[in-house]
Amino acid sequence: MKLNDLKAQFEAVGVGIVGMTYDKPEIIKAFDEKWDIEFPVLKDVDRQHVEAWGVRNQEYGPGTFAYGVPYPGVVLISPEGEILAKWAEEGYRSRADWSEVLEQVTAVVGGR
């Protein structure tokens, strides 16, 4: 299931969706066009958010080709900038189960 498919359900509980990557703008644009992404995708300049959110893949140390690569994941952030929940999958092939994330997000947001 793609995140696009759940966008309306996230919005129904008051949560907007934004993607973030460290890729160059032309790569982001090509990905958006190929997969018809229906939400904004931002560039994480110098991987600042990867570090701040604690989702950097620790398998790659400084000086390696993949240093700074994040675990694939989801971060739920309040309007005030507080991290309310985080799902980060170790490795690069695993992805969060979107239906489980939606269920947990609904529980967190409903309790606010």
N, C-alpha and C positions, 0 to 999 in steps of 0.2 A: 504494500500500500504506500502510495506517495503522500508526502505532506500536502501537496496541492489538494488531494482528495479529502483531507480533513480540515482544510482552511476554514470553511464555513462553521464547522463544529467548534473550533477553537474560538472563532470570533463570537459565537453564540454565548460563550461563557466569559466574554470580555477580554480575550487574549489575542493580541496581534502577533503575526509571525514575521520574522526577519531572519534571513540567512546571513552567515558571516564566513568569509574565507580569507586566506592570505594571498590568494592567487591574483595575478595581474588582471586589470580591468577587461582586457580583450578575452581572456580565458573565461572570466565571469560571464561576459556577454554571450560568448559562444555556448556555454553551458545553459544559460537561461533560454536561449533560442532553441537549442536541441531538445530540452526537456519541458519547454513551455512553463517555466516557473512563474507562478502567479503572486509572488511576494517579493519585496525588495531583498537584494543580496548586497551586503556591505563588505568593504575590504578592511581587514584587520591589519592596519599599518604596523609594521615591525612586530607583529604577533603580540601586541600589548594585551589584548583581551585573552588570548590563549594563556598567557602567564598569570594575569590577574584572576582569571576564573579557575586556575589550577587544572587545566585539561590538556597540558602539553604531554605528548607521548614520551615517557621517560626512557624508552628503549634507545633513543637516539641522543647521544651526548654532543656537547659543543664540538664543532669542527666536522661533524658527519654530514652527509648529504641531506639528511632529513631532520636535522636539528630544528626544533620549533614546531614540528608537525603536531597538530592536536589529535586527541582521540575524537572520533566522530561522536557527536553528542548534542544535547539540548540543554539550554539554560533558561530557566524561568526567572525573569527579572521584574520586580515591582516597578510601578511608575516612578518611585523614588530612587531606583537604582539598586535596590537590595536583591541579592540572589535568594530566591525563595526555594528553589529546587534545582538539581543538576543531575543529568543522566549522561555519563560519558562511558563509552564502550571501549575496553582495551583492544588493541589491534586496530587494523584499518578496514577490515572486511565486515565487521559487525556493525549493526545499526540498531538504534533504539526501536522498540516495538511501538509504533505510533498510537495504536489503540490503547496500550497500557499508559503511555505518556499522557494522552488525552484524559484518561480516567483519573490519573494522579493529579494532573493540572486542575481538573474540575474540582477535586477534593481540596486542593490547596487554595484555590481562588474562592471557592464557596465558603471556606473557613475564615476568610479575611474580613 
